[in-house]
Amino acid sequence: QFRLIVENPEKPVASGLQVTAFVEYYPESEENIQDRLQLLIEDDIVDIPVLGLIRCCNLEIDSEINFGSVIADSRIISKEIRIANHGSSSGTFKISYDGIVLHYIEPTRGVVEPKSIRRVKVDICTDVPRIIKEVIKVNLQGRGCAEVWIKAVVVEQVLKILGVSCGNVLECINFGPVYFGSSKTEQISLYNESPERMDWVAVLEDNAVGGEMATDLEGSADAVLQDLSLKNRTRDLDVSTLILCIPNQGTLLPYEKSLVTLCFSPKRLERDFGVSDSPMKQDYVLFLRFEAVGNKDGYLQTLSDGTTAVTTNHPHHTELALTGSGLPVMLTVNPGPVIKFMDCFFGEQTQVLCTLKNESESLPVTFSFRKTAHFNVSPEKGKIKKRSAKDVIFSFSPHQIGTFKVKQVVDIIGIRLEENNLQALKTKSFHRIYISFIGVCKSKRKNILFKINPGITPMISNAAGQFVVDGTGQCTDTAPVAILQSTQTQIHSHQINRNCKDDALIAFPNDRAASIRPSERNKKYRTIFTKTERYNYIDPEFSYTDDERLSKEAHKEYYADFISSLRRRCLQKGAARQFYKYNNSVNIGLKPAEGLMSPRISITDLHKEKLPFKMLPSDENCLLTSQKLAAIGSKSSIKEIWNGLSALPSSTQEKEDCSLTLTSKQLHQILIGPSTIDFGDVCVHSTTARKLHIINNLLVHVWIQIEIEIDELQQTSPLSQVVPPLTKTHIPVVFETNTLGTFKKSFTYTINNQHPGHVLVVAKAVSAELELSARELILNPIPGYLAGTEFRTTVTLYNPRNHPAGFTWKPVNRHRGIAFSIQPAKGFVEAYRDLDCEVVWHPGFNSPRAGEFDLCVRKGNKIKLKCFAKVTIH
């Protein structure tokens, strides 16, 4: 079967040349043959083996497919088995698997072409946590049976709360006692103990069982019952203002830790009875829930009738208890709060010793006295331990004469949170105590001595008579000057100066001591009689020069501008505080209703729909609470829309909303579910629908797109919808199959074309089936009827399937025949309905008393019915 084609050289072959020979192989049968060629090289003989092999396949398959660690989120995960053919002819393979874990293997048999690779798809479902270690057997042509191991570890998506220092799992954080108005922070670590990334969000459970707000846990039952008014007031308290969580949303990579800061800021609630300033301890017990975004099984549950209900169950979450107590500042002043100092003269000082006592049994107090004119405090600031006291000296040092009533402000210093921002967590005053100071400063008395004037006494003298005042006390700074507007008197006016119209001042005769210097340089002085301008002497040693006067005026103007700038800055800070107080999406920095008039309400307005409820604040630092989420969910569920929604964003607002990248908190408020749609038993060649609910609790539009490549779900429509704000809708998921067996596949969807999700569809395709109310019937005669009449009874057919079932009654003939009949003999039973069939026995001389029928369901089951007639002979 071999042929050699060659021309042997007649002459020796020179170096560098070659001789070519061809060997042709013509096989005549499918068997391997062997021969040899002999090459004569001068005196040597070289044997060259020649082999003739038939064409065959050489199949090779992977021995193991490992999915690794995946989370149990009801997804269908696929991997491929590679079957390679390294041979020269096609090879066949056949896969056999007897387990139930691997839900889809395709193809299970086939042909692998030469020098090619065939891929087999294997699916597993991550519906429950487990360890998958399955083996499938593959029969390869020419290789026999090979085993392929399918391995995977399906784990729960676990989010753990760990301590920062110890690293242990935390179940509770005790903030301990904290003063009202101040804040205290604690740090925790969130740990993603799963092999996939996780988006998480924090929700504060303000309606959880066991939660307490502003109650005294150490009080008696009678005290709690008497304080029901305070309990009722806590229902309207916004709990999100008490607890701050930064960050309250985020993304964790596989096995990653993230640091979270919790801040507790208790706020005091006053009682409706008794003294409002009485010390009262208020305890808080709250629960903070950390959960993964995307798991909607806790919100949407499928009921037995196929509908979906919104529940408050949260099967997959991590809960952290938060406890703390709010305490009032109990700092007493003895004596106080009104302190009256002894009267003193100008330049003197009086002191009062006062005791500051911290009545609190849990916390110290850090105080600081503000500076007050005429009063001094020593020490001005300090710290008082719990159940301790500190002496403080109050001094009254007046700088002027008079009575002073001052309200001294005592600031209590602590850590305070401003505007729900941990960046503004600073040590500052969070409480104030006021002390009233009363002090009187008197002037010193001046002794006046009189001496006798031995000279000539004027005819008109003062009341002192001959005594002349001799002041021996302290001299005044300025001499008394009696002045009068010169234009208001015409006494003894000189004729030349009688028409003087200027604003010159004129001095009385007794001001000669002050006439040598002017009170002001720009003032003019005239005599009282002739109104002649008086000469004013300016002493260059004691008066200001022009430069000094300009410098003095410049200093006055500088300090006036400085005080004005301080006032302007204070007003700006106050305006900024007002702006940040109302800086949110609702108020946009403006004080609500400032300068606005109340609208007029007409009768038609009363019949309109009420205004929307209070929405969640847009502040990213504000926590989501369970009550707010429930309130929004109830409002969205009322506004349900079944049709008329747009498939694509059309308006400008819709396009803007649907292009947004949503945060974890926003995604948490979009409910799409249930995440597993279980159709149950479904007849082949039938169509069944289930609702996929979509609830949009946001104030913006969202765009939902569904991607389905599964043949059994191709009738699902619509696959794209723009859901308006605060709206609930649904998409009917239609299932139809022609193949018997278990169906388990998943399809994906996206929110705003960027946030993915998935839904698992489970069904069991079965054939049509009917059930009988009884397998054996006994027919008795009807009382009161004559002998020989027919015996009658009924049997009920039940259809437990979702598709109408056609049936036919076929009698089983025996050698004696059959005397029974059933009506209707054939027909249909609608889905989930029943049908009564009448069974009649026709009596006769030779009628058999027993009979059998076969209930044959079209493309379904077959049931045998036995009938017996009970005849009584009298």
Rosetta blueprint (number, residue, H / E / L):
1 Q L
2 F E
3 R E
4 L E
5 I E
6 V L
7 E L
8 N L
9 P L
10 E L
11 K L
12 P L
13 V L
14 A L
15 S L
16 G L
17 L L
18 Q L
19 V L
20 T L
21 A L
22 F E
23 V E
24 E E
25 Y E
26 Y L
27 P L
28 E L
29 S L
30 E L
31 E L
32 N L
33 I E
34 Q E
35 D E
36 R E
37 L E
38 Q E
39 L E
40 L E
41 I E
42 E L
43 D L
44 D E
45 I E
46 V E
47 D E
48 I E
49 P E
50 V E
51 L E
52 G E
53 L L
54 I L
55 R L
56 C L
57 C L
58 N L
59 L E
60 E E
61 I E
62 D L
63 S L
64 E E
65 I E
66 N E
67 F E
68 G E
69 S E
70 V E
71 I E
72 A L
73 D L
74 S L
75 R L
76 I E
77 I E
78 S E
79 K E
80 E E
81 I E
82 R E
83 I E
84 A E
85 N E
86 H L
87 G L
88 S L
89 S L
90 S L
91 G E
92 T E
93 F E
94 K E
95 I E
96 S E
97 Y L
98 D L
99 G L
100 I L
101 V L
102 L E
103 H E
104 Y E
105 I E
106 E E
107 P L
108 T L
109 R E
110 G E
111 V E
112 V E
113 E L
114 P L
115 K L
116 S E
117 I E
118 R E
119 R E
120 V E
121 K E
122 V E
123 D E
124 I E
125 C E
126 T L
127 D L
128 V L
129 P L
130 R E
131 I E
132 I E
133 K E
134 E E
135 V E
136 I E
137 K E
138 V E
139 N E
140 L E
141 Q L
142 G L
143 R L
144 G E
145 C E
146 A E
147 E E
148 V E
149 W E
150 I E
151 K E
152 A E
153 V E
154 V E
155 V E
156 E L
157 Q L
158 V E
159 L E
160 K E
161 I E
162 L E
163 G E
164 V L
165 S L
166 C L
167 G L
168 N L
169 V E
170 L L
171 E L
172 C E
173 I E
174 N E
175 F E
176 G E
177 P E
178 V E
179 Y E
180 F L
181 G L
182 S L
183 S L
184 K E
185 T E
186 E E
187 Q E
188 I E
189 S E
190 L E
191 Y E
192 N E
193 E E
194 S L
195 P L
196 E L
197 R L
198 M E
199 D E
200 W E
201 V E
202 A E
203 V E
204 L E
205 E E
206 D L
207 N L
208 A L
209 V L
210 G L
211 G L
212 E E
213 M E
214 A E
215 T E
216 D L
217 L L
218 E L
219 G L
220 S L
221 A H
222 D H
223 A H
224 V H
225 L H
226 Q H
227 D L
228 L H
229 S H
230 L H
231 K H
232 N H
233 R H
234 T H
235 R H
236 D H
237 L L
238 D L
239 V H
240 S H
241 T H
242 L L
243 I E
244 L E
245 C E
246 I E
247 P L
248 N L
249 Q E
250 G E
251 T E
252 L E
253 L L
254 P L
255 Y L
256 E L
257 K E
258 S E
259 L E
260 V E
261 T E
262 L E
263 C E
264 F E
265 S L
266 P L
267 K L
268 R L
269 L L
270 E L
271 R L
272 D L
273 F L
274 G L
275 V L
276 S L
277 D L
278 S L
279 P L
280 M L
281 K L
282 Q E
283 D E
284 Y E
285 V E
286 L E
287 F E
288 L E
289 R E
290 F E
291 E E
292 A E
293 V L
294 G L
295 N L
296 K L
297 D L
298 G L
299 Y L
300 L E
301 Q E
302 T E
303 L L
304 S L
305 D L
306 G L
307 T L
308 T E
309 A E
310 V E
311 T L
312 T L
313 N L
314 H L
315 P L
316 H L
317 H L
318 T E
319 E E
320 L E
321 A E
322 L E
323 T E
324 G E
325 S E
326 G E
327 L E
328 P L
329 V L
330 M L
331 L E
332 T E
333 V E
334 N E
335 P L
336 G L
337 P L
338 V E
339 I E
340 K E
341 F L
342 M L
343 D L
344 C E
345 F E
346 F L
347 G L
348 E L
349 Q L
350 T E
351 Q E
352 V E
353 L E
354 C E
355 T E
356 L E
357 K E
358 N E
359 E L
360 S L
361 E L
362 S L
363 L L
364 P L
365 V E
366 T E
367 F E
368 S E
369 F E
370 R L
371 K L
372 T E
373 A L
374 H L
375 F E
376 N E
377 V E
378 S E
379 P L
380 E L
381 K E
382 G E
383 K E
384 I E
385 K L
386 K L
387 R L
388 S L
389 A E
390 K E
391 D E
392 V E
393 I E
394 F E
395 S E
396 F E
397 S L
398 P L
399 H L
400 Q L
401 I L
402 G E
403 T E
404 F E
405 K E
406 V E
407 K E
408 Q E
409 V E
410 V E
411 D E
412 I E
413 I E
414 G E
415 I E
416 R E
417 L E
418 E E
419 E L
420 N L
421 N E
422 L E
423 Q E
424 A E
425 L E
426 K E
427 T E
428 K E
429 S E
430 F E
431 H E
432 R E
433 I E
434 Y E
435 I E
436 S E
437 F E
438 I E
439 G E
440 V E
441 C E
442 K E
443 S L
444 K L
445 R L
446 K L
447 N L
448 I E
449 L E
450 F E
451 K E
452 I E
453 N L
454 P L
455 G L
456 I L
457 T L
458 P L
459 M L
460 I L
461 S L
462 N L
463 A L
464 A L
465 G L
466 Q L
467 F E
468 V E
469 V E
470 D E
471 G E
472 T L
473 G L
474 Q L
475 C L
476 T L
477 D L
478 T L
479 A L
480 P L
481 V L
482 A L
483 I E
484 L E
485 Q E
486 S H
487 T H
488 Q H
489 T L
490 Q L
491 I L
492 H L
493 S L
494 H L
495 Q L
496 I L
497 N L
498 R L
499 N L
500 C L
501 K L
502 D L
503 D L
504 A L
505 L E
506 I E
507 A E
508 F L
509 P H
510 N H
511 D H
512 R H
513 A H
514 A H
515 S L
516 I L
517 R L
518 P L
519 S L
520 E L
521 R L
522 N L
523 K L
524 K L
525 Y E
526 R E
527 T L
528 I L
529 F L
530 T L
531 K L
532 T L
533 E E
534 R L
535 Y L
536 N L
537 Y L
538 I L
539 D L
540 P L
541 E L
542 F L
543 S L
544 Y L
545 T L
546 D H
547 D H
548 E H
549 R H
550 L H
551 S H
552 K H
553 E H
554 A H
555 H H
556 K H
557 E H
558 Y H
559 Y H
560 A H
561 D H
562 F H
563 I H
564 S H
565 S H
566 L H
567 R H
568 R H
569 R H
570 C H
571 L H
572 Q H
573 K H
574 G H
575 A H
576 A H
577 R H
578 Q H
579 F H
580 Y H
581 K H
582 Y L
583 N L
584 N L
585 S L
586 V L
587 N L
588 I L
589 G L
590 L L
591 K L
592 P L
593 A L
594 E L
595 G L
596 L L
597 M L
598 S L
599 P L
600 R L
601 I L
602 S L
603 I H
604 T H
605 D H
606 L H
607 H L
608 K L
609 E L
610 K L
611 L L
612 P L
613 F L
614 K L
615 M L
616 L L
617 P L
618 S L
619 D L
620 E L
621 N L
622 C L
623 L L
624 L E
625 T E
626 S H
627 Q H
628 K H
629 L H
630 A H
631 A H
632 I H
633 G H
634 S H
635 K H
636 S H
637 S H
638 I H
639 K L
640 E E
641 I L
642 W L
643 N L
644 G L
645 L L
646 S L
647 A L
648 L L
649 P L
650 S L
651 S L
652 T H
653 Q H
654 E H
655 K H
656 E H
657 D H
658 C H
659 S L
660 L L
661 T L
662 L L
663 T L
664 S H
665 K H
666 Q H
667 L H
668 H H
669 Q L
670 I E
671 L E
672 I E
673 G E
674 P L
675 S L
676 T E
677 I E
678 D E
679 F E
680 G E
681 D E
682 V E
683 C E
684 V L
685 H L
686 S L
687 T E
688 T E
689 A E
690 R E
691 K E
692 L E
693 H E
694 I E
695 I E
696 N E
697 N L
698 L L
699 L L
700 V L
701 H L
702 V E
703 W E
704 I E
705 Q E
706 I E
707 E E
708 I L
709 E L
710 I L
711 D H
712 E H
713 L H
714 Q L
715 Q L
716 T L
717 S L
718 P L
719 L L
720 S E
721 Q E
722 V E
723 V E
724 P L
725 P L
726 L L
727 T E
728 K E
729 T E
730 H E
731 I E
732 P E
733 V E
734 V E
735 F E
736 E E
737 T L
738 N L
739 T L
740 L L
741 G E
742 T E
743 F E
744 K E
745 K E
746 S E
747 F E
748 T E
749 Y E
750 T E
751 I E
752 N L
753 N L
754 Q L
755 H E
756 P E
757 G E
758 H E
759 V E
760 L E
761 V E
762 V E
763 A E
764 K E
765 A E
766 V E
767 S L
768 A E
769 E L
770 L L
771 E E
772 L E
773 S L
774 A L
775 R L
776 E E
777 L E
778 I E
779 L E
780 N L
781 P L
782 I L
783 P L
784 G L
785 Y L
786 L L
787 A L
788 G L
789 T L
790 E L
791 F E
792 R E
793 T E
794 T E
795 V E
796 T E
797 L E
798 Y E
799 N L
800 P L
801 R L
802 N L
803 H L
804 P L
805 A E
806 G E
807 F E
808 T E
809 W E
810 K E
811 P E
812 V E
813 N L
814 R L
815 H L
816 R L
817 G L
818 I L
819 A L
820 F E
821 S E
822 I E
823 Q E
824 P L
825 A L
826 K E
827 G E
828 F E
829 V E
830 E L
831 A L
832 Y L
833 R L
834 D E
835 L E
836 D E
837 C E
838 E E
839 V E
840 V E
841 W E
842 H L
843 P L
844 G L
845 F L
846 N L
847 S L
848 P L
849 R L
850 A E
851 G E
852 E E
853 F E
854 D E
855 L E
856 C E
857 V E
858 R L
859 K L
860 G E
861 N L
862 K E
863 I E
864 K E
865 L E
866 K E
867 C E
868 F E
869 A E
870 K L
871 V L
872 T L
873 I L
874 H L
